[in-house]
Amino acid sequence: MIKIEIPKPDVTIVQRNQIRQENEPEIPSIHGFIDFHLIPRDKGGIFMFYNKQDELLFVGKARKLRQRVKKHFEDQVSPIKLHRDEVYKIEIALVEEPMEREIYETYIINKLQAKYNIDKVFYK
């Protein structure tokens, strides 16, 4: 039997307002998030979107995490485009190997029953 454990998040960001210090530039909010800069730009991994009740909404994988996560909040073809306002927390787990990302994504979608993933779903 193969045993898979969900990786611990390396980065977690939540919706928040900026409390500006003197001479600090304003950080533009994207659907309430201002901390995208904490997500590594050139690292691969898994990302998970949660609502305020800590319910898993969506799981994805990316070769370049920051760009992909931001794209979910900006483009019109994202599976969560109608549910962006539900996302309160984003967890990022760094996983460099493409095959591992694929396995973790499928496993997490089915183990935690991600609400808005439609591909790779075996539990319905």
Secondary structure, 3 states (H helix, E strand, C coil): CCCCCCCCCCEEEECCCCCCCCCCCCCCCECCECCHHHCCCCCCEEEEEECCCCCEEEEEEECCHHHHHHHHHHCCCCCCCCCHHHCCEEEEEECCCHHHHHHHHHHHHHHCCCCCCCCCCCCC
